[in-house]
């Protein structure tokens, strides 16, 4: 595949569509490569389906693991060690928009979708964590919602701050709980 790979990469739309690529970073499609010279349309979805698995320790800290193609019934078996003895704040500091989800094992299994809020696709740490019991359908809903927001920003010239606020409102209306990455209280027992 030919293409110009900059900060986020420029990949022709037809390449992504033909392979149903899921990517965690934003790719700005190069419409010049597909024969049109319209303003680039930004699309967001997932790559590698990176999952951070945080296993609670009795002392309130976490042993962390990383999985690259998601996890289901056994998150520990489907991931590899990443580090031990992490504080809740360190767990959250490790997550950005390149992750699909955070799975917390602390007597139960809790799944949080990592939702990239920045419609300009530039601030990779502008995320929210949304608790969900059905990660697959939630992820599909979020990808569709984010795509619509990016299209509105590109084609309608909407204000990025207003688009971000609308994304956050729809996220709060859909998820059972939403957490900002600077608030680790939900990892300390406040679910």
TIRO-2110 file (N, C-alpha, C; in Angstrom, 1 decimal):
// TIRO-2110
0.8, -1.2, 0.0, N, 1, A
0.0, 0.0, 0.0, CA, 1, A
0.9, 1.2, 0.0, C, 1, A
0.7, 2.1, -0.9, N, 2, A
1.4, 3.4, -1.0, CA, 2, A
0.6, 4.4, -0.1, C, 2, A
1.3, 5.4, 0.2, N, 3, A
0.6, 6.4, 1.0, CA, 3, A
1.6, 7.3, 1.8, C, 3, A
1.1, 8.4, 2.2, N, 4, A
1.9, 9.4, 3.0, CA, 4, A
1.5, 9.2, 4.4, C, 4, A
2.4, 8.8, 5.3, N, 5, A
2.1, 8.7, 6.7, CA, 5, A
2.7, 9.8, 7.5, C, 5, A
1.9, 10.7, 7.9, N, 6, A
2.3, 11.9, 8.7, CA, 6, A
2.0, 11.5, 10.2, C, 6, A
1.7, 12.6, 10.9, N, 7, A
1.5, 12.4, 12.4, CA, 7, A
0.4, 11.3, 12.7, C, 7, A
-0.7, 11.3, 12.0, N, 8, A
-1.7, 10.3, 12.1, CA, 8, A
-1.8, 9.4, 10.9, C, 8, A
-1.2, 9.7, 9.9, N, 9, A
-1.2, 8.9, 8.7, CA, 9, A
-2.3, 9.4, 7.7, C, 9, A
-1.9, 9.2, 6.4, N, 10, A
-2.9, 9.5, 5.4, CA, 10, A
-3.1, 8.3, 4.6, C, 10, A
-4.2, 7.7, 4.6, N, 11, A
-4.5, 6.5, 3.9, CA, 11, A
-5.7, 6.6, 3.1, C, 11, A
-5.7, 6.2, 1.8, N, 12, A
-6.9, 6.3, 1.0, CA, 12, A
-8.1, 5.6, 1.6, C, 12, A
-9.3, 6.3, 1.4, N, 13, A
-10.5, 5.7, 2.0, CA, 13, A
-10.8, 4.3, 1.4, C, 13, A
-10.5, 4.1, 0.1, N, 14, A
-10.9, 2.8, -0.4, CA, 14, A
-10.0, 1.7, 0.2, C, 14, A
-8.8, 2.0, 0.6, N, 15, A
-8.0, 1.0, 1.3, CA, 15, A
-8.6, 0.6, 2.6, C, 15, A
-9.0, 1.6, 3.4, N, 16, A
-9.6, 1.3, 4.7, CA, 16, A
-10.9, 0.5, 4.6, C, 16, A
-11.7, 1.0, 3.6, N, 17, A
-13.0, 0.3, 3.4, CA, 17, A
-12.9, -1.1, 2.9, C, 17, A
-11.9, -1.3, 2.1, N, 18, A
-11.8, -2.7, 1.5, CA, 18, A
-11.3, -3.7, 2.5, C, 18, A
-10.6, -3.2, 3.6, N, 19, A
-10.1, -4.1, 4.6, CA, 19, A
-10.7, -4.0, 5.9, C, 19, A
-11.8, -3.2, 6.0, N, 20, A
-12.5, -3.0, 7.3, CA, 20, A
-11.5, -2.7, 8.4, C, 20, A
-10.5, -1.9, 8.2, N, 21, A
-9.5, -1.6, 9.2, CA, 21, A
-10.1, -0.8, 10.3, C, 21, A
-9.7, -1.2, 11.5, N, 22, A
-10.1, -0.5, 12.7, CA, 22, A
-8.9, 0.1, 13.3, C, 22, A
-8.9, 1.3, 13.6, N, 23, A
-7.7, 2.0, 14.1, CA, 23, A
-8.0, 2.8, 15.3, C, 23, A
-7.0, 2.9, 16.2, N, 24, A
-7.2, 3.6, 17.5, CA, 24, A
-6.8, 5.1, 17.3, C, 24, A
-5.9, 5.4, 16.4, N, 25, A
-5.6, 6.8, 16.1, CA, 25, A
-6.4, 7.2, 15.0, C, 25, A
-6.6, 8.5, 14.9, N, 26, A
-7.4, 9.1, 13.8, CA, 26, A
-6.6, 9.0, 12.5, C, 26, A
-7.2, 8.7, 11.5, N, 27, A
-6.6, 8.8, 10.1, CA, 27, A
-7.4, 9.9, 9.4, C, 27, A
-6.7, 10.8, 8.8, N, 28, A
-7.3, 11.8, 7.9, CA, 28, A
-7.1, 11.2, 6.5, C, 28, A
-8.3, 10.9, 5.9, N, 29, A
-8.2, 10.3, 4.6, CA, 29, A
-7.7, 11.3, 3.6, C, 29, A
-6.9, 10.8, 2.7, N, 30, A
-6.3, 11.6, 1.6, CA, 30, A
-7.2, 11.4, 0.4, C, 30, A
-8.1, 12.4, 0.2, N, 31, A
-9.1, 12.3, -0.9, CA, 31, A
-8.4, 12.6, -2.2, C, 31, A
-7.2, 13.2, -2.2, N, 32, A
-6.5, 13.3, -3.5, CA, 32, A
-6.1, 12.0, -4.0, C, 32, A
-5.8, 11.0, -3.1, N, 33, A
-5.4, 9.7, -3.5, CA, 33, A
-6.6, 8.9, -4.1, C, 33, A
-7.8, 9.3, -3.8, N, 34, A
-9.0, 8.7, -4.3, CA, 34, A
-9.6, 9.4, -5.5, C, 34, A
-8.9, 10.5, -5.9, N, 35, A
-9.4, 11.2, -7.1, CA, 35, A
-10.2, 12.5, -6.8, C, 35, A
-10.5, 12.8, -5.6, N, 36, A
-11.2, 14.0, -5.3, CA, 36, A
-10.3, 14.9, -4.5, C, 36, A
-10.6, 16.2, -4.6, N, 37, A
-9.7, 17.2, -3.9, CA, 37, A
-10.5, 17.9, -2.9, C, 37, A
-11.6, 17.3, -2.4, N, 38, A
-12.4, 18.0, -1.3, CA, 38, A
-11.6, 18.0, 0.0, C, 38, A
-12.0, 18.8, 0.9, N, 39, A
-11.4, 18.9, 2.2, CA, 39, A
-11.4, 17.5, 2.8, C, 39, A
-10.3, 17.1, 3.4, N, 40, A
-10.2, 15.8, 4.0, CA, 40, A
-11.3, 15.6, 5.0, C, 40, A
-11.8, 14.4, 5.0, N, 41, A
-12.8, 14.0, 5.9, CA, 41, A
-12.1, 13.2, 7.0, C, 41, A
-12.4, 13.5, 8.2, N, 42, A
-11.7, 12.8, 9.4, CA, 42, A
-12.6, 11.7, 9.8, C, 42, A
-12.1, 10.5, 10.0, N, 43, A
-12.8, 9.4, 10.5, CA, 43, A
-12.1, 8.8, 11.7, C, 43, A
-12.8, 8.3, 12.6, N, 44, A
-12.2, 7.8, 13.8, CA, 44, A
-12.8, 6.4, 14.1, C, 44, A
-12.0, 5.5, 14.3, N, 45, A
-12.4, 4.2, 14.9, CA, 45, A
-11.2, 3.6, 15.6, C, 45, A
-11.0, 2.3, 15.6, N, 46, A
-10.1, 1.7, 16.5, CA, 46, A
-9.0, 0.8, 15.8, C, 46, A
-7.8, 0.8, 16.3, N, 47, A
-6.7, 0.0, 15.8, CA, 47, A
-6.1, -0.9, 16.9, C, 47, A
-6.0, -2.1, 16.6, N, 48, A
-5.4, -3.0, 17.6, CA, 48, A
-6.2, -3.3, 18.7, C, 48, A
-7.3, -2.6, 18.9, N, 49, A
-8.2, -2.9, 20.0, CA, 49, A
-7.5, -3.1, 21.4, C, 49, A
-6.6, -2.1, 21.6, N, 50, A
-5.7, -2.2, 22.9, CA, 50, A
-6.6, -2.1, 24.1, C, 50, A
-6.4, -3.0, 25.0, N, 51, A
-7.1, -3.0, 26.3, CA, 51, A
-6.1, -3.0, 27.4, C, 51, A
-6.3, -2.1, 28.4, N, 52, A
-5.5, -2.1, 29.6, CA, 52, A
-6.3, -2.8, 30.6, C, 52, A
-5.7, -3.9, 31.2, N, 53, A
-6.4, -4.7, 32.2, CA, 53, A
-5.7, -4.3, 33.6, C, 53, A
-6.5, -3.8, 34.5, N, 54, A
-6.0, -3.5, 35.8, CA, 54, A
-6.5, -4.5, 36.8, C, 54, A
-5.6, -5.2, 37.4, N, 55, A
-6.0, -6.2, 38.4, CA, 55, A
-5.7, -5.6, 39.8, C, 55, A
-6.8, -5.5, 40.6, N, 56, A
-6.7, -4.9, 41.9, CA, 56, A
-5.8, -5.8, 42.9, C, 56, A
-5.0, -5.1, 43.7, N, 57, A
-4.3, -5.8, 44.7, CA, 57, A
-4.9, -5.4, 46.1, C, 57, A
-4.7, -6.2, 47.1, N, 58, A
-5.3, -5.9, 48.4, CA, 58, A
-4.9, -4.6, 49.0, C, 58, A
-3.7, -4.0, 48.6, N, 59, A
-3.3, -2.7, 49.1, CA, 59, A
-3.8, -1.5, 48.4, C, 59, A
-4.8, -1.7, 47.5, N, 60, A
-5.4, -0.6, 46.7, CA, 60, A
-4.6, -0.2, 45.5, C, 60, A
-3.6, -0.9, 45.1, N, 61, A
-2.8, -0.6, 43.9, CA, 61, A
-3.2, -1.7, 42.9, C, 61, A
-2.6, -1.6, 41.7, N, 62, A
-3.0, -2.5, 40.6, CA, 62, A
-1.8, -3.1, 39.9, C, 62, A
-1.9, -4.3, 39.5, N, 63, A
-1.0, -4.9, 38.5, CA, 63, A
-1.7, -4.8, 37.2, C, 63, A
-0.9, -4.2, 36.2, N, 64, A
-1.5, -3.9, 34.9, CA, 64, A
-1.0, -4.9, 33.8, C, 64, A
-1.9, -5.1, 32.9, N, 65, A
-1.6, -6.0, 31.8, CA, 65, A
-2.1, -5.3, 30.5, C, 65, A
-1.7, -5.7, 29.3, N, 66, A
-2.1, -5.1, 28.1, CA, 66, A
-2.5, -6.2, 27.1, C, 66, A
-3.6, -6.0, 26.4, N, 67, A
-4.1, -6.9, 25.4, CA, 67, A
-4.2, -6.1, 24.1, C, 67, A
-3.8, -6.7, 23.0, N, 68, A
-3.9, -6.0, 21.7, CA, 68, A
-5.1, -6.3, 20.8, C, 68, A
-5.9, -7.3, 21.1, N, 69, A
-7.1, -7.5, 20.3, CA, 69, A
-8.3, -7.8, 21.1, C, 69, A
-8.4, -7.0, 22.2, N, 70, A
-9.5, -7.0, 23.0, CA, 70, A
-9.5, -8.2, 24.0, C, 70, A
-10.4, -8.3, 24.9, N, 71, A
-10.5, -9.4, 25.8, CA, 71, A
-12.0, -9.7, 26.0, C, 71, A
-12.2, -10.9, 26.4, N, 72, A
-13.6, -11.3, 26.7, CA, 72, A
-13.7, -12.1, 28.0, C, 72, A
-13.9, -13.4, 28.0, N, 73, A
-14.1, -14.1, 29.3, CA, 73, A
-12.9, -14.1, 30.2, C, 73, A
-11.7, -14.2, 29.7, N, 74, A
-10.6, -14.3, 30.6, CA, 74, A
-9.5, -13.2, 30.3, C, 74, A
-9.7, -12.0, 30.8, N, 75, A
-8.8, -10.9, 30.5, CA, 75, A
-7.3, -11.1, 30.9, C, 75, A
-7.1, -11.9, 31.9, N, 76, A
-5.7, -12.2, 32.3, CA, 76, A
-5.0, -13.1, 31.3, C, 76, A
-5.7, -14.1, 30.9, N, 77, A
-5.1, -15.1, 29.9, CA, 77, A
-4.9, -14.4, 28.5, C, 77, A
-5.7, -13.4, 28.2, N, 78, A
-5.7, -12.7, 26.9, CA, 78, A
-4.8, -11.5, 26.9, C, 78, A
-4.0, -11.3, 28.0, N, 79, A
-3.2, -10.1, 28.0, CA, 79, A
-1.8, -10.5, 28.5, C, 79, A
-0.8, -9.6, 28.4, N, 80, A
0.5, -9.8, 28.8, CA, 80, A
0.9, -8.8, 29.9, C, 80, A
1.8, -9.1, 30.8, N, 81, A
2.1, -8.2, 31.9, CA, 81, A
2.7, -6.9, 31.4, C, 81, A
2.3, -5.8, 32.0, N, 82, A
2.8, -4.5, 31.7, CA, 82, A
3.5, -3.8, 32.9, C, 82, A
3.0, -4.0, 34.1, N, 83, A
3.7, -3.4, 35.2, CA, 83, A
2.9, -3.8, 36.5, C, 83, A
3.6, -3.7, 37.6, N, 84, A
3.1, -4.0, 38.9, CA, 84, A
3.1, -2.8, 39.8, C, 84, A
2.2, -2.9, 40.8, N, 85, A
2.2, -1.9, 41.9, CA, 85, A
1.9, -0.5, 41.4, C, 85, A
0.9, -0.3, 40.5, N, 86, A
0.5, 1.0, 40.0, CA, 86, A
-0.6, 1.6, 40.9, C, 86, A
-0.5, 2.9, 41.1, N, 87, A
-1.6, 3.6, 41.8, CA, 87, A
-2.7, 3.8, 40.8, C, 87, A
-3.9, 4.1, 41.4, N, 88, A
-5.1, 4.3, 40.5, CA, 88, A
-4.8, 5.5, 39.5, C, 88, A
-4.1, 6.5, 40.0, N, 89, A
-3.8, 7.6, 39.1, CA, 89, A
-2.8, 7.2, 38.0, C, 89, A
-1.9, 6.3, 38.3, N, 90, A
-1.0, 5.8, 37.2, CA, 90, A
-1.7, 5.0, 36.2, C, 90, A
-2.7, 4.2, 36.6, N, 91, A
-3.5, 3.4, 35.7, CA, 91, A
-4.2, 4.4, 34.7, C, 91, A
-4.8, 5.4, 35.2, N, 92, A
-5.5, 6.3, 34.3, CA, 92, A
-4.5, 7.1, 33.5, C, 92, A
-3.4, 7.5, 34.0, N, 93, A
-2.4, 8.2, 33.2, CA, 93, A
-1.9, 7.4, 32.0, C, 93, A
-1.9, 6.1, 32.1, N, 94, A
-1.5, 5.2, 31.0, CA, 94, A
-2.4, 5.1, 29.8, C, 94, A
-3.7, 5.6, 30.0, N, 95, A
-4.7, 5.4, 29.0, CA, 95, A
-4.8, 6.7, 28.2, C, 95, A
-4.9, 6.5, 26.8, N, 96, A
-5.2, 7.6, 25.9, CA, 96, A
-6.1, 7.0, 24.8, C, 96, A
-6.3, 7.8, 23.8, N, 97, A
-7.2, 7.4, 22.7, CA, 97, A
-6.7, 6.2, 21.9, C, 97, A
-5.5, 5.7, 22.1, N, 98, A
-5.1, 4.5, 21.4, CA, 98, A
-5.6, 3.3, 22.0, C, 98, A
-6.3, 3.4, 23.2, N, 99, A
-6.9, 2.3, 23.9, CA, 99, A
-8.3, 2.2, 23.5, C, 99, A
-8.8, 1.0, 23.4, N, 100, A
-10.3, 0.8, 23.2, CA, 100, A
-11.0, 0.7, 24.6, C, 100, A
-10.4, 0.0, 25.5, N, 101, A
-11.1, -0.1, 26.8, CA, 101, A
-10.1, -0.3, 28.0, C, 101, A
-10.7, -0.1, 29.1, N, 102, A
-10.1, -0.4, 30.4, CA, 102, A
-10.9, -1.5, 31.1, C, 102, A
-10.3, -2.6, 31.5, N, 103, A
-11.0, -3.6, 32.2, CA, 103, A
-10.4, -3.7, 33.6, C, 103, A
-11.3, -3.5, 34.6, N, 104, A
-10.8, -3.5, 36.0, CA, 104, A
-11.3, -4.8, 36.6, C, 104, A
-10.4, -5.6, 37.2, N, 105, A
-10.7, -6.8, 37.9, CA, 105, A
-10.5, -6.6, 39.4, C, 105, A
-11.6, -6.5, 40.2, N, 106, A
-11.5, -6.2, 41.6, CA, 106, A
-12.6, -7.0, 42.3, C, 106, A
-12.6, -8.3, 42.1, N, 107, A
-13.7, -9.1, 42.7, CA, 107, A
-14.8, -9.3, 41.7, C, 107, A
-14.9, -8.3, 40.8, N, 108, A
-15.8, -8.4, 39.6, CA, 108, A
-15.1, -7.9, 38.4, C, 108, A
-15.7, -8.0, 37.3, N, 109, A
-15.1, -7.5, 36.0, CA, 109, A
-15.9, -6.3, 35.6, C, 109, A
-15.2, -5.1, 35.5, N, 110, A
-15.9, -3.9, 35.1, CA, 110, A
-15.2, -3.4, 33.8, C, 110, A
-16.0, -3.1, 32.8, N, 111, A
-15.4, -2.6, 31.5, CA, 111, A
-15.8, -1.2, 31.3, C, 111, A
-14.8, -0.4, 30.9, N, 112, A
-14.9, 1.0, 30.6, CA, 112, A
-14.4, 1.2, 29.2, C, 112, A
-15.3, 1.7, 28.3, N, 113, A
-14.9, 2.1, 27.0, CA, 113, A
-14.1, 3.4, 27.0, C, 113, A
-13.0, 3.5, 26.3, N, 114, A
-12.2, 4.7, 26.2, CA, 114, A
-12.8, 5.5, 25.0, C, 114, A
-13.3, 6.7, 25.3, N, 115, A
-14.0, 7.5, 24.3, CA, 115, A
-13.2, 8.7, 24.0, C, 115, A
-12.8, 8.9, 22.8, N, 116, A
-12.0, 10.1, 22.4, CA, 116, A
-13.0, 11.2, 22.1, C, 116, A
-12.9, 12.3, 22.8, N, 117, A
-13.8, 13.4, 22.7, CA, 117, A
-13.4, 14.4, 21.7, C, 117, A
-12.1, 14.5, 21.4, N, 118, A
-11.6, 15.6, 20.5, CA, 118, A
-12.1, 15.4, 19.1, C, 118, A
-13.0, 16.3, 18.5, N, 119, A
-13.4, 16.1, 17.2, CA, 119, A
-12.4, 16.6, 16.1, C, 119, A
-11.4, 17.3, 16.6, N, 120, A
-10.3, 17.7, 15.7, CA, 120, A
-9.3, 16.7, 15.5, C, 120, A
-9.4, 15.6, 16.3, N, 121, A
-8.4, 14.5, 16.2, CA, 121, A
-7.0, 14.8, 16.5, C, 121, A
-6.8, 15.8, 17.4, N, 122, A
-5.4, 16.2, 17.7, CA, 122, A
-5.0, 16.0, 19.1, C, 122, A
-5.9, 16.0, 20.0, N, 123, A
-5.5, 15.8, 21.5, CA, 123, A
-5.8, 14.4, 21.9, C, 123, A
-4.8, 13.6, 21.8, N, 124, A
-5.0, 12.1, 22.0, CA, 124, A
-5.3, 11.8, 23.5, C, 124, A
-5.1, 12.7, 24.4, N, 125, A
-5.4, 12.5, 25.8, CA, 125, A
-6.8, 13.1, 26.2, C, 125, A
-7.5, 13.6, 25.2, N, 126, A
-8.9, 14.1, 25.5, CA, 126, A
-9.9, 13.0, 25.4, C, 126, A
-10.0, 12.2, 26.5, N, 127, A
-10.8, 11.1, 26.6, CA, 127, A
-11.8, 11.1, 27.8, C, 127, A
-12.7, 10.2, 27.7, N, 128, A
-13.6, 9.9, 28.9, CA, 128, A
-13.7, 8.4, 28.9, C, 128, A
-13.9, 7.9, 30.1, N, 129, A
-14.1, 6.4, 30.3, CA, 129, A
-15.6, 6.2, 30.6, C, 129, A
-16.2, 5.4, 29.8, N, 130, A
-17.7, 5.1, 30.0, CA, 130, A
-17.9, 3.7, 30.4, C, 130, A
-18.5, 3.4, 31.5, N, 131, A
-18.8, 2.1, 31.9, CA, 131, A
-19.9, 1.5, 31.1, C, 131, A
-19.6, 0.2, 30.7, N, 132, A
-20.6, -0.4, 29.8, CA, 132, A
-20.6, -1.9, 30.1, C, 132, A
-21.8, -2.5, 30.0, N, 133, A
-21.9, -4.0, 30.2, CA, 133, A
-21.8, -4.7, 28.8, C, 133, A
-22.0, -3.9, 27.7, N, 134, A
-21.9, -4.5, 26.4, CA, 134, A
-20.9, -3.7, 25.6, C, 134, A
-19.6, -4.0, 25.7, N, 135, A
-18.5, -3.2, 25.0, CA, 135, A
-18.7, -3.1, 23.5, C, 135, A
-19.0, -4.2, 22.9, N, 136, A
-19.1, -4.2, 21.4, CA, 136, A
-20.2, -3.3, 20.9, C, 136, A
-21.4, -3.4, 21.4, N, 137, A
-22.4, -2.5, 20.9, CA, 137, A
-22.2, -1.1, 21.3, C, 137, A
-21.6, -0.9, 22.5, N, 138, A
-21.3, 0.5, 22.9, CA, 138, A
-20.2, 1.1, 22.0, C, 138, A
-19.2, 0.3, 21.7, N, 139, A
-18.1, 0.8, 20.8, CA, 139, A
-18.7, 1.1, 19.4, C, 139, A
-19.5, 0.3, 18.8, N, 140, A
-20.1, 0.6, 17.5, CA, 140, A
-20.9, 1.9, 17.6, C, 140, A
-21.7, 2.1, 18.6, N, 141, A
-22.5, 3.3, 18.8, CA, 141, A
-21.5, 4.5, 18.9, C, 141, A
-20.5, 4.4, 19.7, N, 142, A
-19.5, 5.5, 19.8, CA, 142, A
-18.8, 5.8, 18.5, C, 142, A
-18.4, 4.8, 17.8, N, 143, A
-17.7, 5.1, 16.5, CA, 143, A
-18.6, 5.8, 15.6, C, 143, A
-19.9, 5.4, 15.5, N, 144, A
-20.8, 6.0, 14.6, CA, 144, A
-21.1, 7.5, 15.1, C, 144, A
-21.2, 7.7, 16.4, N, 145, A
-21.4, 9.0, 16.9, CA, 145, A
-20.2, 9.9, 16.6, C, 145, A
-19.0, 9.4, 16.8, N, 146, A
-17.8, 10.2, 16.6, CA, 146, A
-17.6, 10.5, 15.1, C, 146, A
-17.9, 9.5, 14.2, N, 147, A
-17.8, 9.8, 12.8, CA, 147, A
-18.8, 10.9, 12.4, C, 147, A
-20.0, 10.9, 12.9, N, 148, A
-21.0, 12.0, 12.6, CA, 148, A
-20.5, 13.3, 13.1, C, 148, A
-19.9, 13.3, 14.3, N, 149, A
-19.3, 14.6, 14.8, CA, 149, A
-18.2, 15.1, 13.9, C, 149, A
-17.3, 14.2, 13.5, N, 150, A
-16.2, 14.6, 12.6, CA, 150, A
-16.7, 15.1, 11.3, C, 150, A
-17.7, 14.5, 10.7, N, 151, A
-18.3, 14.9, 9.5, CA, 151, A
-18.9, 16.3, 9.6, C, 151, A
-19.6, 16.5, 10.7, N, 152, A
-20.2, 17.8, 11.0, CA, 152, A
-19.2, 18.9, 11.1, C, 152, A
-18.1, 18.6, 11.8, N, 153, A
-17.0, 19.5, 11.9, CA, 153, A
-16.4, 19.9, 10.6, C, 153, A
-16.2, 18.9, 9.7, N, 154, A
-15.6, 19.1, 8.4, CA, 154, A
-16.5, 19.8, 7.4, C, 154, A
-17.7, 19.3, 7.3, N, 155, A
-18.6, 19.8, 6.3, CA, 155, A
-19.4, 21.0, 6.7, C, 155, A
-19.8, 21.1, 7.9, N, 156, A
-20.7, 22.2, 8.3, CA, 156, A
-19.9, 23.3, 9.0, C, 156, A
-18.6, 23.1, 9.3, N, 157, A
-17.9, 24.1, 9.9, CA, 157, A
-18.3, 24.4, 11.3, C, 157, A
-18.7, 23.4, 12.0, N, 158, A
-19.2, 23.6, 13.4, CA, 158, A
-18.0, 23.9, 14.3, C, 158, A
-18.3, 24.6, 15.4, N, 159, A
-17.3, 24.9, 16.4, CA, 159, A
-16.8, 23.6, 17.1, C, 159, A
-15.5, 23.3, 17.1, N, 160, A
-15.0, 22.1, 17.8, CA, 160, A
-15.4, 22.0, 19.2, C, 160, A
-15.4, 23.1, 20.0, N, 161, A
-15.8, 23.0, 21.4, CA, 161, A
-17.3, 22.6, 21.5, C, 161, A
-18.1, 23.1, 20.7, N, 162, A
-19.5, 22.8, 20.7, CA, 162, A
-19.7, 21.3, 20.3, C, 162, A
-19.0, 20.8, 19.3, N, 163, A
-19.1, 19.4, 18.9, CA, 163, A
-18.6, 18.5, 20.1, C, 163, A
-17.5, 18.9, 20.7, N, 164, A
-17.0, 18.1, 21.9, CA, 164, A
-18.1, 18.0, 23.0, C, 164, A
-18.7, 19.2, 23.3, N, 165, A
-19.7, 19.2, 24.4, CA, 165, A
-20.9, 18.3, 24.0, C, 165, A
-21.3, 18.3, 22.7, N, 166, A
-22.4, 17.5, 22.3, CA, 166, A
-22.0, 16.0, 22.4, C, 166, A
-20.8, 15.7, 22.1, N, 167, A
-20.3, 14.3, 22.2, CA, 167, A
-20.4, 13.8, 23.7, C, 167, A
-19.9, 14.7, 24.6, N, 168, A
-19.9, 14.4, 26.0, CA, 168, A
-21.3, 14.2, 26.5, C, 168, A
-22.2, 15.1, 26.1, N, 169, A
-23.6, 14.9, 26.6, CA, 169, A
-24.2, 13.6, 26.1, C, 169, A
-24.0, 13.3, 24.8, N, 170, A
-24.6, 12.0, 24.3, CA, 170, A
-23.9, 10.8, 25.0, C, 170, A
-22.7, 10.9, 25.3, N, 171, A
-22.0, 9.9, 26.0, CA, 171, A
-22.6, 9.7, 27.4, C, 171, A
-22.8, 10.8, 28.1, N, 172, A
-23.4, 10.7, 29.5, CA, 172, A
-24.8, 10.2, 29.4, C, 172, A
-25.5, 10.5, 28.4, N, 173, A
-26.9, 10.0, 28.2, CA, 173, A
-26.9, 8.5, 27.9, C, 173, A
-25.9, 7.9, 27.4, N, 174, A
-25.9, 6.5, 26.9, CA, 174, A
-25.2, 5.6, 27.9, C, 174, A
-24.1, 6.0, 28.6, N, 175, A
-23.3, 5.1, 29.5, CA, 175, A
-23.9, 5.1, 30.9, C, 175, A
-23.7, 4.0, 31.6, N, 176, A
-24.2, 3.9, 33.0, CA, 176, A
-23.4, 4.9, 33.9, C, 176, A
-22.1, 5.1, 33.6, N, 177, A
-21.3, 6.2, 34.3, CA, 177, A
-20.2, 6.6, 33.4, C, 177, A
-19.8, 7.9, 33.5, N, 178, A
-18.7, 8.5, 32.7, CA, 178, A
-17.7, 9.1, 33.6, C, 178, A
-16.4, 8.8, 33.4, N, 179, A
-15.4, 9.3, 34.3, CA, 179, A
-14.3, 10.0, 33.4, C, 179, A
-13.8, 11.1, 34.0, N, 180, A
-12.7, 11.9, 33.3, CA, 180, A
-11.4, 11.2, 33.8, C, 180, A
-10.4, 11.3, 32.9, N, 181, A
-9.1, 10.6, 33.3, CA, 181, A
-8.4, 11.2, 34.4, C, 181, A
-8.8, 12.4, 34.9, N, 182, A
-8.1, 13.0, 36.1, CA, 182, A
-8.8, 12.6, 37.4, C, 182, A
-9.8, 11.8, 37.4, N, 183, A
-10.6, 11.4, 38.6, CA, 183, A
-10.5, 9.8, 38.7, C, 183, A
-9.6, 9.4, 39.6, N, 184, A
-9.5, 7.9, 39.8, CA, 184, A
-10.3, 7.4, 40.9, C, 184, A
-11.3, 8.2, 41.3, N, 185, A
-12.2, 7.7, 42.5, CA, 185, A
-12.9, 6.4, 42.2, C, 185, A
-13.3, 6.2, 40.9, N, 186, A
-14.0, 5.0, 40.6, CA, 186, A
-13.1, 3.7, 40.7, C, 186, A
-11.8, 3.9, 40.6, N, 187, A
-10.9, 2.8, 40.8, CA, 187, A
-10.6, 2.5, 42.3, C, 187, A
-10.9, 3.5, 43.2, N, 188, A
-10.7, 3.3, 44.6, CA, 188, A
-12.0, 2.8, 45.3, C, 188, A
-12.9, 2.4, 44.5, N, 189, A
-14.1, 1.8, 45.1, CA, 189, A
-15.4, 2.6, 44.9, C, 189, A
-15.3, 3.9, 44.5, N, 190, A
-16.5, 4.7, 44.1, CA, 190, A
-16.9, 4.4, 42.7, C, 190, A
-17.7, 3.4, 42.5, N, 191, A
-18.0, 3.0, 41.1, CA, 191, A
-19.0, 3.9, 40.5, C, 191, A
END
